[in-house]
Amino acid sequence: MAQQLHVDLVAVEEKVWSGEAEMVVARTTEGELGVLPGHAPLLGQLAEPSQIRIKQAGGQQVAYDITGGFLSVGAESVTVLAESATPATPAR
């Protein structure tokens, strides 16, 4: 089994999503960032507006539109602290 990241997506008033993922993609003020298990620790400010894409095992993906916030990356975890997070509408 491939390594997994534990991901927590938290908005101001609630935990929006929590679970295991193979990869997280986020757009910070420094550019787009893909996070895999074993990534070097970092703290980044999310670009506004932004989107967080969480790629789960089996190819499933969830995405959230984000306003404000930060991304914290550890060796096996990612925490997104956002002002607001709503499910992204699928591209047509």
PyRosetta script that sets phi, psi and omega in degrees:
from pyrosetta import init, pose_from_sequence

init()
pose = pose_from_sequence("MAQQLHVDLVAVEEKVWSGEAEMVVARTTEGELGVLPGHAPLLGQLAEPSQIRIKQAGGQQVAYDITGGFLSVGAESVTVLAESATPATPAR")
pose.set_psi(1, 138.3)
pose.set_omega(1, 179.7)
pose.set_phi(2, -69.4)
pose.set_psi(2, 153.0)
pose.set_omega(2, 176.6)
pose.set_phi(3, -64.0)
pose.set_psi(3, 152.0)
pose.set_omega(3, -178.4)
pose.set_phi(4, -125.1)
pose.set_psi(4, 156.6)
pose.set_omega(4, 171.8)
pose.set_phi(5, -105.5)
pose.set_psi(5, 142.0)
pose.set_omega(5, 169.9)
pose.set_phi(6, -90.8)
pose.set_psi(6, 126.2)
pose.set_omega(6, -175.9)
pose.set_phi(7, -118.3)
pose.set_psi(7, 132.0)
pose.set_omega(7, 172.4)
pose.set_phi(8, -123.3)
pose.set_psi(8, 124.3)
pose.set_omega(8, 174.7)
pose.set_phi(9, -112.7)
pose.set_psi(9, 115.4)
pose.set_omega(9, -173.7)
pose.set_phi(10, -124.3)
pose.set_psi(10, 127.3)
pose.set_omega(10, 173.2)
pose.set_phi(11, -98.5)
pose.set_psi(11, 176.2)
pose.set_omega(11, -174.5)
pose.set_phi(12, -52.4)
pose.set_psi(12, -43.3)
pose.set_omega(12, -172.4)
pose.set_phi(13, -108.7)
pose.set_psi(13, -2.4)
pose.set_omega(13, -176.6)
pose.set_phi(14, -162.1)
pose.set_psi(14, 157.4)
pose.set_omega(14, 170.1)
pose.set_phi(15, -81.5)
pose.set_psi(15, 121.3)
pose.set_omega(15, -173.9)
pose.set_phi(16, -88.2)
pose.set_psi(16, -43.3)
pose.set_omega(16, -177.6)
pose.set_phi(17, -152.8)
pose.set_psi(17, 142.5)
pose.set_omega(17, 176.6)
pose.set_phi(18, -148.8)
pose.set_psi(18, 136.1)
pose.set_omega(18, 178.6)
pose.set_phi(19, 168.0)
pose.set_psi(19, -168.5)
pose.set_omega(19, -178.6)
pose.set_phi(20, -99.8)
pose.set_psi(20, 144.8)
pose.set_omega(20, -178.9)
pose.set_phi(21, -146.0)
pose.set_psi(21, 158.4)
pose.set_omega(21, 175.7)
pose.set_phi(22, -88.5)
pose.set_psi(22, -27.8)
pose.set_omega(22, -176.0)
pose.set_phi(23, -159.8)
pose.set_psi(23, 147.8)
pose.set_omega(23, 174.1)
pose.set_phi(24, -126.4)
pose.set_psi(24, 134.2)
pose.set_omega(24, 177.5)
pose.set_phi(25, -120.0)
pose.set_psi(25, 128.9)
pose.set_omega(25, -178.6)
pose.set_phi(26, -141.1)
pose.set_psi(26, 154.7)
pose.set_omega(26, 176.5)
pose.set_phi(27, -108.1)
pose.set_psi(27, 114.7)
pose.set_omega(27, 178.3)
pose.set_phi(28, -100.7)
pose.set_psi(28, 177.4)
pose.set_omega(28, 177.8)
pose.set_phi(29, -66.6)
pose.set_psi(29, -15.5)
pose.set_omega(29, 178.7)
pose.set_phi(30, -96.1)
pose.set_psi(30, -5.6)
pose.set_omega(30, -179.8)
pose.set_phi(31, 128.6)
pose.set_psi(31, 179.1)
pose.set_omega(31, -178.8)
pose.set_phi(32, -75.2)
pose.set_psi(32, 142.8)
pose.set_omega(32, -173.7)
pose.set_phi(33, -133.1)
pose.set_psi(33, 129.2)
pose.set_omega(33, 173.2)
pose.set_phi(34, -107.0)
pose.set_psi(34, 129.0)
pose.set_omega(34, -176.9)
pose.set_phi(35, -115.3)
pose.set_psi(35, 123.3)
pose.set_omega(35, 176.3)
pose.set_phi(36, -114.4)
pose.set_psi(36, 163.0)
pose.set_omega(36, 175.8)
pose.set_phi(37, -54.4)
pose.set_psi(37, 139.2)
pose.set_omega(37, -179.3)
pose.set_phi(38, 89.0)
pose.set_psi(38, 2.1)
pose.set_omega(38, 179.9)
pose.set_phi(39, -61.4)
pose.set_psi(39, 146.9)
pose.set_omega(39, 176.7)
pose.set_phi(40, -62.8)
pose.set_psi(40, 141.8)
pose.set_omega(40, 178.8)
pose.set_phi(41, -60.8)
pose.set_psi(41, 142.4)
pose.set_omega(41, 176.2)
pose.set_phi(42, -160.1)
pose.set_psi(42, 163.2)
pose.set_omega(42, 174.3)
pose.set_phi(43, -128.8)
pose.set_psi(43, 125.0)
pose.set_omega(43, -178.4)
pose.set_phi(44, -131.4)
pose.set_psi(44, 147.4)
pose.set_omega(44, 175.4)
pose.set_phi(45, -87.8)
pose.set_psi(45, 130.1)
pose.set_omega(45, -179.3)
pose.set_phi(46, -74.7)
pose.set_psi(46, 140.1)
pose.set_omega(46, 175.7)
pose.set_phi(47, -69.8)
pose.set_psi(47, 155.8)
pose.set_omega(47, 178.7)
pose.set_phi(48, -120.1)
pose.set_psi(48, 133.5)
pose.set_omega(48, -17.3)
pose.set_phi(49, -70.3)
pose.set_psi(49, 164.7)
pose.set_omega(49, -177.3)
pose.set_phi(50, -141.6)
pose.set_psi(50, 173.2)
pose.set_omega(50, 175.7)
pose.set_phi(51, -140.6)
pose.set_psi(51, 139.0)
pose.set_omega(51, 175.6)
pose.set_phi(52, -107.4)
pose.set_psi(52, 127.4)
pose.set_omega(52, 176.1)
pose.set_phi(53, -115.2)
pose.set_psi(53, 126.3)
pose.set_omega(53, -178.1)
pose.set_phi(54, -114.4)
pose.set_psi(54, 115.7)
pose.set_omega(54, -179.4)
pose.set_phi(55, -98.0)
pose.set_psi(55, 116.3)
pose.set_omega(55, -178.0)
pose.set_phi(56, -93.7)
pose.set_psi(56, 167.1)
pose.set_omega(56, 175.3)
pose.set_phi(57, -59.3)
pose.set_psi(57, 145.6)
pose.set_omega(57, 179.0)
pose.set_phi(58, 86.6)
pose.set_psi(58, 3.8)
pose.set_omega(58, 176.0)
pose.set_phi(59, 89.0)
pose.set_psi(59, -3.8)
pose.set_omega(59, 178.0)
pose.set_phi(60, -70.8)
pose.set_psi(60, 148.4)
pose.set_omega(60, 179.2)
pose.set_phi(61, -138.0)
pose.set_psi(61, 138.0)
pose.set_omega(61, 172.3)
pose.set_phi(62, -119.3)
pose.set_psi(62, 146.6)
pose.set_omega(62, -178.5)
pose.set_phi(63, -137.2)
pose.set_psi(63, 144.4)
pose.set_omega(63, 179.6)
pose.set_phi(64, -133.0)
pose.set_psi(64, 136.4)
pose.set_omega(64, 171.9)
pose.set_phi(65, -82.0)
pose.set_psi(65, 131.6)
pose.set_omega(65, -172.0)
pose.set_phi(66, -120.3)
pose.set_psi(66, 143.3)
pose.set_omega(66, 168.3)
pose.set_phi(67, -120.3)
pose.set_psi(67, 129.4)
pose.set_omega(67, 176.8)
pose.set_phi(68, 59.6)
pose.set_psi(68, 168.6)
pose.set_omega(68, 171.6)
pose.set_phi(69, 117.6)
pose.set_psi(69, -172.1)
pose.set_omega(69, -174.4)
pose.set_phi(70, -136.1)
pose.set_psi(70, 158.8)
pose.set_omega(70, 177.8)
pose.set_phi(71, -121.6)
pose.set_psi(71, 125.2)
pose.set_omega(71, 178.0)
pose.set_phi(72, -116.4)
pose.set_psi(72, 124.9)
pose.set_omega(72, -176.6)
pose.set_phi(73, -116.3)
pose.set_psi(73, 128.0)
pose.set_omega(73, 171.2)
pose.set_phi(74, -113.4)
pose.set_psi(74, 179.5)
pose.set_omega(74, -177.2)
pose.set_phi(75, -59.0)
pose.set_psi(75, -36.6)
pose.set_omega(75, -177.5)
pose.set_phi(76, -130.1)
pose.set_psi(76, 18.4)
pose.set_omega(76, -178.5)
pose.set_phi(77, -149.0)
pose.set_psi(77, 154.5)
pose.set_omega(77, 175.1)
pose.set_phi(78, -134.8)
pose.set_psi(78, 131.0)
pose.set_omega(78, 175.1)
pose.set_phi(79, -122.3)
pose.set_psi(79, 127.8)
pose.set_omega(79, 176.6)
pose.set_phi(80, -111.4)
pose.set_psi(80, 120.3)
pose.set_omega(80, 176.8)
pose.set_phi(81, -109.5)
pose.set_psi(81, 113.0)
pose.set_omega(81, -174.2)
pose.set_phi(82, -124.8)
pose.set_psi(82, 155.3)
pose.set_omega(82, 173.6)
pose.set_phi(83, -68.3)
pose.set_psi(83, -43.0)
pose.set_omega(83, 175.4)
pose.set_phi(84, -148.5)
pose.set_psi(84, 152.2)
pose.set_omega(84, 178.9)
pose.set_phi(85, -146.0)
pose.set_psi(85, 123.2)
pose.set_omega(85, 177.9)
pose.set_phi(86, -128.6)
pose.set_psi(86, 146.9)
pose.set_omega(86, 178.8)
pose.set_phi(87, -56.4)
pose.set_psi(87, 134.5)
pose.set_omega(87, -178.6)
pose.set_phi(88, -76.0)
pose.set_psi(88, 144.8)
pose.set_omega(88, 175.3)
pose.set_phi(89, -79.9)
pose.set_psi(89, 135.1)
pose.set_omega(89, -179.7)
pose.set_phi(90, -61.3)
pose.set_psi(90, 143.8)
pose.set_omega(90, 177.0)
pose.set_phi(91, -68.4)
pose.set_psi(91, 144.4)
pose.set_omega(91, 179.9)
pose.set_phi(92, -101.4)
pose.dump_pdb("model.pdb")
